[in-house]
């Protein structure tokens, strides 16, 4: 399977979404196949927003300046603005630069934690949609090495793949998702055959509090294996239940619940 075949497979599993007017407040969006399969960062941003972001000091992007292991690079983005709708991450020069899109409904705080996979030294960019504006911040990360991906078991256990920690801190509920999944990118070669392995990665994660969606993550192949995602939201109390739904690019789905402590 070559790279073009991988991209066709990825697109077949995702839904194209259209871009409306000038950065309107958007409803929860599905996995944007065109943006996630774009070959350049510029094209991916255009597919996502149909606009160019402006560099802003209100976006606080934290990544290590030097990554000893590029297979697991921690990233945090905090935004000092109101009405933040989404935070997206990009890797300049990657075969698929769009790393992830995190949708933040009203009541969800403007901060996201995750871990990404970097194959080489390059620039990480966070693009934020907030109050009708499109803003960005960037930081170069020097990658010293990258560990090889572990193969996906033939009969992978896809039930209860998430360890969920949801804890009250003041008025906010802090949610941390530690996920057991290899996130196969479809671009790595099998050592025995030399052929590309099939892509198998978590594509969408949705977190609900009651009937309200409080967080949505659309993920690409540059999220690190065994993903970690953290966010916070307002409006819950102890003993409330969260529902976490996920979709893999292969079509597999799953759902788990967690109680807020």
N, C-alpha and C positions, 0 to 999 in steps of 0.2 A: 504493500500500500504506500503510494507516494504522498507528498504533502498536499497536493491538490485533492486527492481522494479523501484525505483526512478532513480537509475543509468542507468538502461536499457532505461528508457524514455529519459534521458538526452542524451545518446549516439545516440539514434535513431534520435535526432534532430540536431546532429552535424556531421561534416564531418571529417574523419580521415585524417591526413596529415602525410606524410613520412618525415624522417630526411635524408638529403643528406650527403655530405662529411663533412669534418672537418669545421664546422661553416662557411659555405659560406654565402655571402650576400643573404638574402632570399627575395622573392617577397611577396606581401601581402598574409598572410596565413589565412585560414579559422579557425573556432572554432575547436580546437584539442580535440575531444571527449575523446581519451585515456588519455591524460594528465589531463583534467578536472575531470575525474572520477577515477583517481589514488588514492589509499587509503593512500599512504605515500608521504611525500615531496620528498624523494629520487627517488621514482618511477616516480613522476610527472616531475621532472627535467630531468630524463633520457628520458621520453617520448617526452619532449619538445626539448631537445638539444643533447641527446646521449653523454653527457660530464658532468664533474663535475666543478662547478664554483670555482674560486679562490677569496678569500677575498681581497678587494681592498679599499684603502682610497680615491679613485677617485669617489666612489659612496657615495652620501650624503643622507642618509635615515633619514627622520624626522617623528617620531611618538611620542605621549606622553608616558612617562614612566609609568604613571598611568592613566587609562581610567575609569572615574566615571561611564559611560554608555558604555558598550562594543558594543551596537548596532550601534553606530556611532563613529568611530575612524578615525580622519583625518590622512592622509598619504601623504607625498610629497617625491619625489625622484628626485635629480638633479645629473647629471653625468658630471664630469670635463674631458671628453675625446671627441675626434672627432669620427665621423662615428658611432654614436650610432644607432643601428637598432631596438632594443626592450628593454622594461623594463617590467619585470614580477614580480608579488608579490605572496608570499607564506605564509601560516599560519601553523607552525609546530604543529602536533597533531590534526589538524582538520580532520573530516571525508573526506573532499575533500580539500587538502592543497593548490592547485592552485587557487588563488583568481582572478587574471586577467593577461592578456597579452596585453601590449600597443605597437603597431607597429609604428615606427617613420621613415617615408620615408625621403629621402634627403631633407633638407630645414626645417625640423621640429626640434625644439630645444629639447635638451636632458633633459627635465623636465616634470614631470607628477604630477598632484594633484588629489586625490580622497578620498573617505571615505569607510572604510571597516567595516565588522561586526565580532566581536570576542565573542565567547561563554565562554571563560575562559582565564586565564593568560597564555600567550605563547609567542613564538618568531615570529616576523615578519621579513621576508627576502625578499630583492629585488635582483633579478638576472638580470644582464645587459649583452646584447650581443653587443659588440662594436669592430669594426675593427679586426674581427677574434678571439676575446677573449671572454671568458665567466667569468664574475666577479660578486661578491656578497657583500652585507653588511647586517647585521642583528641587531635587537634590541628587547629586551624583553619588553612586555607591560603587566602591572598588571591590570587585569580587576576586578573592584569592583562589578559591577552588569550588567545585560543586560535586556533591555526592550523587551516585547513580540512583535512579528510582528503583524501588523494590517492585518485583512483578506482581500483578494482580492475581490472586488465587483463582483457579478455574471456577470453583464454587464459593465465591466470596460471600461471607455472612453480611447481608445488607439490612439486618434488623438490629434495632437499638445501637446504631452506630455513633450516637452522640452522647457524650457526658455533658449534661447541662447544669450549670450553676446559676441560679437566679436568687439574688439577695437584695433586700432593701438597704439603701443607704440614704438616710434622710427621706425626702419625698421621692427619690428616684429608685428604680429597680435596675440593678446592674446584672446584665446577662452575659455569661461567657459560655461559648459553645466549643468544646474540644471534640473533634470529629475523627473517627477511625476510618480513613479512606485513603488509598494510595494516590488518587488524582493522576492517573496515567494520562500523559499529554498526547499520545499518539505520534510523537516525533522521536521517540527513543527506539533503538534497535535491540532486538532480541539477541543475546550473546550467542545462542546456539545456532540460530538460523540466519542472523544478519538482517532479517526483515523487520520493518517497523511494527511495533506492538499496536494493538487497537486502542483508540482513545476511550477512556472510561473515567469520567470526572463528574463531580457534583456540579450541576448547572444552575439550579435554583434552590434557595432556602427561604422559607417564609415563616415568620414567627407571629402568632396570634395571641392576643390577650382577650379572652371572650370571643366576640365576633369581630374585633378590630385588629387589623394588621398593624403591628408596631415596628416591623422591620422586614425588609426584603433584600436578599443578596442574589445578584446574578453573577455567576463566576465563570472564569475562563481557565485555560490550561496553565496559567502562570501562578495560580494559587498553590502554595506548598502542600506537599503530601501531609496527611493527617492535619487538616486545616484547623486553625483557631480563629474565632471571630468573637469580638466583644463589642457591646453597645449598651446604652442605658435609655430608659424611657420613664415618663411620668404617668401616673394614673392608676397604679396597682397598689395592693396592700398584701401583707403577709398572708399566706395560704391560698392566694389566687393561683389559678392554673394557667400555664402557657402551653400552647400547641405548636410544635415545630414540624413543618412539612418540608420534604426535600424531593428533588427530581434529579436523576442522573441523566447524562446525555444519551445513554443507551435506552432510556424510557423507563428504567426502574424507578420506583417511588417508595417513599416511606414516611412514617409519621410517629412522633414521640410526644409525650407530655412531661411537664416538669412543674413542681410546686414552688412558689416563691417563698423563701425563708424570711 
